[in-house]
């Protein structure tokens, strides 16, 4: 095999590899020798099928596999010998007009990572905005939990239902006078004002009392999940069984014990800890943006256009998707189009910062341990069905870029923590509203951590897009999407949910877990030959 460099301009490289029939034949011979003991054919003892007969029957497929394998190994050898650091997977193309038995000319094109100048990390100064947790905020959370832990008591039979009361009823629904599937039920409980039922249903329960029989008229929403009912008017014959009123929830140790805790003080401590975790997440987001701003201001170097293209495509796809869900989608898209160049600049900044963080981490011994990688792989495997998880483990082991994709966010966080330790940090106490306003006003960008082993196809997307026709200051770059999400408030215990019936708002079916990815099978060469990089 011969390799000739045809382009060396900036970060772009191109090569022509020439693979001779001798290269392919040698690999086919080796494969025939390996397969011969396994071949079974009538008229021959096991393992005694002549090599020329195996070639005659399977030669074409073996030659195609041999050529693809030779191309893949040739690309890997080229990258190693030239000490290339591909920015993206190389483009590998088999020249037109290739015929088996003749030389195969393969074009290899790629962009390499730039030589990043030695990063300057001295003199970093950051401000940590600290939000203290007020007792009043904790009490508000406790009261909110208590409001969700309602105990219901039967009301007097003469009581007319009002908003906030629970109505227990039987119902029978009809469309065009005909009963429909799922439209009949008994002893359904609904809190008036909860918004669980289709529009207009709960409003017509106001004023009913135990023993009443009533027919109400509603219209199913146009987007209702059952096509036969969507947009159609319907009637429901109701028999009111009971009206219930919410009892007062007493906030004390017994209330906490009903939630599985030891005391009210322990509940408050847990809530305070969760609020502090939320505040710490916001504080880190703000500090990280300020850190990235300082790094971006102090470093400027060429970045591979292909990486910028990939980053921009991710940002743009997300923004367009969100624009489609605006009230005036066409106007939102038009406004977005005016800002295309701004988002292109954001993509370039993110790529540059990612390369810079990667260089800082590698230069300062920042590593993701094998134990940490194992944990990341285990976490990622949970999104797959149990029967697919073993295939996912094998895929990550066989595909370095898949492992790099899992590693990148943790590596970036470690580099950021390293820089926080290096920086001079001052603290200032602020309110949560002030901290959120400070984050909103920033134009920070979350980079991808790029390296020679990374495929740069992360899930880091803009947290939100600027609303149409906002001031330029509000047009924020993609927010800190990789920061840990603030802890959720403790959920109140709920009774097991009943199956949704036709009267209730459409329940979303559980999403199926994706099947595990697996490496692409080798293909016979056509115009393009895929090469793993």
N, C-alpha and C positions, 0 to 999 in steps of 0.2 A: 504494500500500500504506500502511495506517495501523497504527501500533503504540501500544498503550495499556498502561501499567504497572498491574498489578492486585494485586501484593503486593511489599512491601519491608519485610521483618521479619527483623532479625538478618542472617544470611547467606543467607536465602532470597529469591529474586526470582521473579516470575511476570509474564508479558506475554501480551497477546492481539494477534495480527497479523491484519489483515483484508486479504485479497487479492481484488481485484475481477476480474470477467471481462475487463475491459480490460487488466489486467496480464498475464493468461494469453494473451489473443488477440495482444497485441503480440509476445510471445515466439514464439507459434506462427507468426505471419506471417514473422518473421525466419528461423525454421527452414525454412519452406516455400521461402522465397527461396534459402536456402542449398542445399537439397536438389534444387530444380527442375532444375538442369543435369545431375544424376546420374540422374534418373528415366527409365526406359525403359518405354514402353507401346505396344502394338500400335496402329497407326493414327496415331501421332504421330512427328514427327522427334525425334531425341535432343535433349533440353533444351527441347522445345517443348510439354510437357504442361501444360495450363492449371492455374493455382494452385488454382482452385476444385475441380478434379477430384482433385488431390493431397490437398486438405483432406477431400474426401468419402471417399477411400479410407483415409487414414492419420490423419485428424483426431483420433480418439479417443485413439490412442496418443501423438500429438504433444502433445495437451492434457494428458495425464497426466504426460508427461515435463516439460512446461513448468511445470506446477504444482509438481512436486517440486523442480525447479531453482529456481523462485522462492522456495519455502519455505527451501531451503538457503541461498540467497544472502541472504534476509531475516534469517535467524538470524545469519549472519556479520556483516551490516551492523548488526544490533541490538547484538551483542557489541562491535563496534568503536565505535559511536556512544556507547554507554553506558559505554565503558571498563570492561567487565566482565572479571573473571578467573575463568572457570568452574572449580569444584573438580572436577567430573566432567562428562561429556558431557550437555548439556541434554536434558531430556525434551521431545519435540516431538510434538504430537498434533493431527490434523485433527478438528475437531468433528464429532459425529454429525450425520447428515442432509445432508451436503454433496451437492449435485447440480451437475454440469457446467453452466456458463453462469450460475451464481449466485455470490455472494460466498463465499469460503472463509475460515472462521474457524479460526485455528491457535493452540493454547495452547502456550506455551513456559515451562517451569519449570526452574530451576536453582539451585544453591548456588554462592556465590562464595567465593573465598579470602579469609581475614580479613586485616586490616591487622596485620601482625606488628610488635610493638614493636621499636624499634632494639635489636638484640641486644647484650648486654654480654659482651664477650670479653676484657676486661682482668682481670688477677689470676687467670688459670687456672693451677692447679698440678697437675702430674701426676708419677707415679712410674713409671720404666721398670724393669721387672724383667728382669735380664740373666741368662741361663743360659750359663755357659761350657761348651764342648764338651770333655769328658774324653777322653784318648787311649784309655781302656778302652772307651768307647762306640764309637769308630771301629773298634777291633779286633774288637768283637762283630759289627759290621756286615760286616766283611771275612770273618770266620769263617762268618757266615750265608750269604754269597754262595758261599763255598767249599763249603759243605754242599750247595748246589744245583747245583754243578758236578761232580757225581759221575762218576767213570770206572768202568765196570763190567768185571769180569774173570770169565772162566768159572771156576766152582768145581769141585772134584773131583766125579766122577759119583756118589760115595757120599754127598755132603753132603746133608743134609736141610734143606729151606728153612725159614727162620725170619723173623721180622719184620725188615724192612730189606733183605732179599734181593730180587733180581729174578727172576721166573719167566717163562720163554719157553715158550709152549704153543700147541697147536691146540685148538679147542673147537667143540662142536656142541650147541646148545640145543634143548630140546623142551618144549612145553606140552601136557599130556594125551597125551604120547607122539608128538606131531606136531611136526616141525621148523617153525620160524617165520622170517619174513624178518628178516635181520640177526643171526640167532642163530648163525651159523657163521663161523669165521675161522681163520687160520693165523698162526703166529709172532707172536702177540700178547704184548707184554712188559708186565708189571705188577709194580710194587714193592709187596710185602706191607706193608700199613699205610698206603698212600697215600690210601685212601678213594675211589679212582676208580671202583670197581665197585659193583654193587648190594650192599646189606647182606648180610653172611654169606658172600659169595663169597671174599673175600681170606682170611678166617679159616680156611677149609677148605683153603687152599694150604699152611698151615704143616705141615711134616713130609714134603712130597712131595720126590722126587729125580728126576734125569734118567732118562728111560725109563719112568717110572710112567704107568699109565693109571688114571684115577679118575673116578667119577661123583659129582657133588655136587648137593645139593638147595638151592634158594633160593626166595624169594618176591619177586616184583616189588613195589615200593612202590605204595601206593594212588594216589599222585600222579604215577606214572610217565607220561612223555610219550606213550607209545603206548597208546591206549585198550584195544586188544585184549589187552594184556599186563598192564595195571595191576591190582595186587592178586592176580595169579594165581601159583600155585606152578609151578616149572619145574625141569628137570634139565639139567645140562651135562656132557657126556662130554668129559673132558680127556685130552690126550696131552702129557706134560711133555717138552719138548725139552731145555732147559738151565736150570741154576740159576746165577745170576751174583751175585757179591758186590761191594760198593762198594770201590774202591781209595781209598787215602788221598790227599787233595788237599793238595799242598804249597803253602803260601802264600809265594810269592817273586816275583821280577821276571817269571819265565816265566809264572806264573799270571796276572799283570796283562796281560802281552803277549797271552795267549790271549783276553783280553777286548778287545783292540784298543788298549790303552794302552801307554805307554812304560815304566812302572816301577810297582812296588808303592807307591812314595811318591806317585806321581801319583794312583793309585786311592784312597789314603787321603785325599789332599787333596780329591778330588772328593766323597768321602763326608762329610768334615768340613764342606765347604761346604754340602752339602744338609741336614745336621743343623742348621747355623747358620741356614739359611733357614727350617726348620721352627720353630726357637726364635724367630726374628724375627717370624714370622707369629703365634705365640701371644702374644708381647709386644705386638704391635700390637693384637691383639684385646682384651687386658686394658686397655691405655691408652685405646682407643677407648670402651670401656664406661665407664671412669672419666670421660672427657671428656663423654660424653652425660649421665651422672648430674649433672655440674656444670651443664650447660646446662639440663637439665630442672628442676633445683632453682631456677634463677634466672629462669625464664620461664614464664608461665601466660597463655594467651589462648584464646578460643573457637576450636574447629575444626569444619569442616563435618561434620555427622552422616553424610552419604553417603560421605565418605572413610573415616570410622571404620568404617562398615558394611562397605565393601569390604575394608579391612585385616583386620577381625575375621573375615570370611568366609574369607579366605585362611588365616589362622592356624587357625581352627576346622576347616576341611576337612582340613588336614594332620594335626591332632591326632586327628581321628576316624578318618582312614585308618590311622594308626599304632595306634590303640586296637583296630581290627579285627584286627590281627595279634598281639595279646596272647593268652596262653594262655586267659585268661578274658575274652573280648572284652566281654561284657555288663557285667561288674564294672568293667572299665577305662572303659567309656563312662559308666557311672553315676558313677564318681568324677570323671570329666572334667566331667560336667554340673554337679557341685557347684562347679566352679571357673570356670564360664562368665563370671561377673561380673569375676573377676580378669583373664581374658584379654581381656575387653572394655576394661578399664582399660589393659592393655598395648597394645591396638590404638590407643587414643586417644593414649597417650604417643608411640607410634611416628609417628603422623601429625603431632603437634605438633613433634616433633624434626625430622621431615623438612622441614616448612615453615620451621622455624628455620634449619636448615642451608642451605636454598635462599636464604633472605634474607641470611644471612651471606656466602654465595658471591657473590650478585649485588651486594651492597653493597661487596665488596672486590675486584671484578674477577676473580674466579675463572672461568676459561673452559675449555671443551673445544674445542680447535682443530679445523679442518676436516680436517687430516691425521689427528688422533686419531679423529675420527668415521669417516673412511674406513677406518681400521684396524678399528674396532669393527664396521662393516658387513661388511667382508671376513671377519672371524672368525665373525660370526653366519651369514653365507651358507654357511659350510662344513657346516652341519647339513642343508643341502638337497642334493638330487641336482644334478649339474652342469647338467642341462638346465633346472632350475627356478631357478637362481641369478640369471639375468637378470631374471626376473619379480620375484624378491625385491628386487633393487636398485631396480626401478621402483616397487615398493610402498613402500619406505622413502622414496623421493624424493617420492611423491605424498601420503603420510600423515605429517604432522608428528608425530602422537602415537607412531607406530612409531619414528621417529627419536629422540623424547624418551625412549622406553623403553630404547633402547640407550644413550643418553647418560647417564641418571640415575646408574647405579652409579659410573661414572668421575668424574662431577662430584662426587658425594658424597665419594669418596676424596680428591679434590683439596681439597675444603673441610676435611676432617679433617686433611690434611697442613698446610694453611694454619694451622689452629688449633694443631697441634703446634708449629709454628714460633713462634707467639705465646706459648705456655705456658712457665712456669718448670718445668723437668724435672729431677728428681733420679734417680739410679740406685741400684739395690740388687741385689746378686748373690744369686740363689736357685737351687735345684735345679729341674729340669723338673717334678718331682712337685709342688713347692710352687707353681710357676706355674700348672700345670693345676688344682690345687685352688683357687687364687685365682680363676681364670676360672669354675670350676664354682659357686663360692659367690656370684658376682655375679648381680645381676638386671638385666643390661643389655638394651637393646633396639636393634635395628638399624632406623633409620627409613627411610622412603622419602623421597627428595628430591622435594618437590612444587613444581610451578610451573604457570603458566597453560598451558604447552605439554606437560604430562605427563598421560598417561592413568592413572597410578597403578596399573597392572596388572603389577607386576614379579614376578619369580620368587623374591623374597626370602621364604622361609618359615622357620618355626621349625626350628632344627637338630635339636632333639629335644624330646619332651614329658616332663613329669615322670612318673615311675613312679607307679602307683597307690599311694595311702596313704603318701606320703612326707611328711616334715616340710615346713612351709611354706617354709623357707629353701631347700629343694631345688627348689621349683617355679620354675624359671628362666624368664625371658622368652625370646622367640626369640633365639637366639645370633647371633654375628656372621657371618651366612651369606655376606656379601659379601666378607669378607676373602679374600686369596689363599690357596688351599689349600697346605698345606705340601708341599714337594717330595717326590716318592716316592723310595724307596730304589732304587738301581740294580738293575734286574732282571737275574737271571742269564740267560745265553744258554740257549735251549732248542732241542731238536730239533723239527723240524716236527711238529705234532700230527697223529696219524692220525685218520681218520674215526671218530666214535663208533659203537660197535656196541651190540647190545642188552644186553650184559653191563655196559657202562659206565654211570656215572651220567648222567642225561639232560643232553644238551648243549642250551643255549639257542640258538635260531636267531638270526642277526644281525637286529637291529631294522631295519625299513625306515625310511628317512629320510622325514620328512614333506614333503608337497608344499608348495611356497611359497604363502604366503597372498597373496591379491590383494584389491583393494578391492571392496566389494560393489557389484553393479550397481544402477543406479537402478531403482526399482519404480514402478508406477502407484500413485497414492495410494489408500489405504484409510482405515481409521479412524485409523491412525498413519502419520505421514510421517517417515522417517528423515532427519535432517539432520546433515551432517558438522560437527563443531565444531572 
